[in-house]
Amino acid sequence: MRKVPIVLKIALLLFAAIVLGGVWCWFLDVPTSFAMLREIYESAEARSIEKQREAIGLDPRQWQTPTKEIFQQETLNRLCVAIANVDSKEVDNLLSNKSDFNEANENGLTVLFFAYMEGDFPSFVKLLEKGAKPDIPLSKELRVLPGRVAPQKGDTILSVAPHTYGRFRYFEQASKHLEISK
């Protein structure tokens, strides 16, 4: 009788374990690849973000489009939608209207602060050039998506931007447009 080398025995045992493990995972419907795990994670994350977005008044099908009126002026509401959808042509069109870009809602939120929170730097700069003031304080804490720091009552862009990762250039632009009272 011929002796089977130990290396071959180990290889056969490993092969049998892999086959049995694969059958067992298939039977229990356990994800067996990184691609499947990533897909499960991303779909769960998307569902939870959609629910969170609905809870704070945003359209869950689009990234940041407000589902309700934020301001009294219709032009400012349309401007927020254009900023949220990164529609620079519509932003330019709406900025050509004569509007008070410093109108604040019941939370003290202005269109400039909205552009800051959306991360739309070009619209932020255009609003500053149209006279939007960066030093208008919030009257209430804002509700934001989890994982983001919520601006607090009394915060302005000038107090929040320098401490937010990747947003210092907003502070630089805002400080250039600050009116200093003498």
C-alpha positions in Angstrom: 0.0 0.0 0.0 1.3 3.4 -1.0 1.7 6.1 1.6 0.1 9.5 0.9 2.4 12.5 1.6 1.4 14.7 4.5 1.3 17.8 2.2 -1.3 16.2 0.0 -3.4 15.2 3.0 -3.4 18.8 4.3 -4.3 20.1 0.8 -7.2 17.7 0.5 -8.4 18.7 4.0 -8.2 22.4 3.1 -10.1 21.7 -0.2 -12.8 19.8 1.6 -13.1 22.5 4.3 -13.5 25.2 1.6 -16.1 23.2 -0.4 -18.1 22.3 2.8 -17.8 25.9 4.0 -19.0 27.3 0.7 -22.0 24.9 0.7 -22.7 25.8 4.2 -22.6 29.6 3.4 -24.8 29.0 0.4 -27.3 27.1 2.4 -27.5 29.8 5.1 -27.4 32.6 2.5 -24.2 34.1 4.0 -22.4 36.7 1.8 -19.1 35.1 0.8 -17.4 37.9 -1.1 -16.2 41.4 -0.4 -18.3 42.7 -3.3 -21.5 41.2 -1.7 -20.6 42.6 1.7 -20.0 46.0 0.2 -23.3 45.9 -1.7 -25.2 45.0 1.5 -23.5 47.8 3.4 -24.1 50.4 0.8 -27.8 49.5 0.4 -28.3 49.6 4.1 -26.5 52.9 4.4 -28.5 54.4 1.5 -31.8 53.3 3.2 -30.8 54.8 6.5 -29.6 58.1 4.9 -32.9 58.3 3.0 -34.8 58.0 6.2 -32.6 60.6 7.9 -33.0 63.0 5.0 -36.8 62.7 5.2 -36.7 63.4 9.0 -34.9 66.7 8.5 -37.1 67.9 5.6 -35.0 67.0 2.6 -36.1 65.1 -0.5 -34.7 61.5 0.0 -34.4 60.9 -3.8 -32.1 63.8 -4.4 -29.1 64.8 -2.4 -30.0 68.0 -0.6 -33.1 69.4 -2.3 -35.4 70.9 0.3 -38.9 69.5 0.4 -40.5 72.4 2.1 -40.2 76.2 1.8 -37.3 77.5 3.8 -37.7 81.2 3.2 -40.7 83.6 2.6 -39.3 84.8 -0.8 -39.9 82.2 -3.5 -36.7 83.4 -5.3 -34.6 82.3 -2.3 -36.3 78.9 -2.1 -35.6 78.3 -5.8 -32.0 79.5 -5.2 -31.7 76.9 -2.5 -32.9 74.2 -4.8 -30.5 75.3 -7.5 -27.6 75.3 -5.0 -28.6 71.9 -3.8 -28.7 70.5 -7.3 -25.4 72.3 -8.3 -27.2 74.1 -11.1 -24.8 77.0 -11.7 -26.9 78.5 -14.6 -30.0 78.6 -12.5 -28.0 80.1 -9.6 -26.7 82.8 -11.9 -30.2 83.5 -13.2 -31.7 83.8 -9.8 -28.9 86.0 -8.5 -29.6 88.5 -11.2 -33.0 89.1 -9.5 -33.3 91.9 -7.0 -33.7 90.0 -3.8 -32.7 90.4 -0.2 -30.1 87.6 0.1 -29.8 88.3 3.8 -33.3 87.2 4.7 -33.1 84.7 7.5 -35.8 82.0 8.3 -37.0 81.2 11.8 -33.8 79.4 12.6 -31.6 82.3 11.4 -30.6 80.3 8.3 -29.6 82.4 5.3 -29.1 81.4 1.7 -25.4 82.0 2.2 -25.3 79.7 5.2 -27.3 77.1 3.1 -24.6 77.3 0.3 -21.9 76.9 3.0 -23.6 73.8 4.4 -24.1 72.4 0.9 -20.4 72.9 0.1 -21.2 74.9 -3.0 -18.2 77.2 -3.0 -18.9 79.0 -6.4 -22.4 79.9 -5.3 -21.1 80.9 -1.9 -18.7 83.4 -3.5 -21.4 84.7 -5.9 -23.7 85.3 -3.0 -21.0 87.2 -1.1 -20.4 89.4 -4.2 -24.1 90.1 -4.3 -24.0 91.5 -0.8 -24.9 88.4 1.4 -23.6 89.0 4.9 -21.5 86.2 6.5 -22.0 87.5 10.1 -25.7 86.8 10.5 -26.0 84.5 13.6 -28.3 81.5 13.7 -31.2 81.8 16.2 -31.5 78.0 16.8 -29.3 74.9 16.4 -29.7 73.5 12.9 -30.6 69.8 12.4 -28.1 68.1 10.0 -27.4 64.6 8.8 -25.6 62.3 11.2 -21.9 62.5 11.0 -21.9 66.2 10.5 -21.4 68.9 13.2 -24.6 70.8 13.8 -24.1 74.6 13.9 -25.3 76.0 17.2 -27.4 79.0 18.2 -25.4 82.1 17.7 -23.0 80.6 15.2 -22.1 82.4 12.0 -20.1 81.3 9.0 -17.2 83.2 10.4 -17.3 81.1 13.6 -18.0 77.7 12.1 -15.9 77.6 8.9 -12.4 77.9 10.4 -13.1 74.8 12.6 -14.6 72.6 9.9 -12.3 70.4 7.9 -12.0 71.5 4.3 -14.0 74.7 4.8 -11.3 77.3 5.6 -11.5 78.8 2.1 -15.1 79.8 3.0 -13.8 81.7 6.0 -11.2 83.4 3.8 -13.8 84.5 1.3 -16.4 85.5 4.0 -13.8 87.6 5.9 -13.0 89.5 2.7 -16.6 90.6 2.5 -17.1 91.5 6.1 -18.2 95.0 6.8 -16.3 96.4 9.7 -18.2 99.0 11.6 -16.1 102.0 12.7 
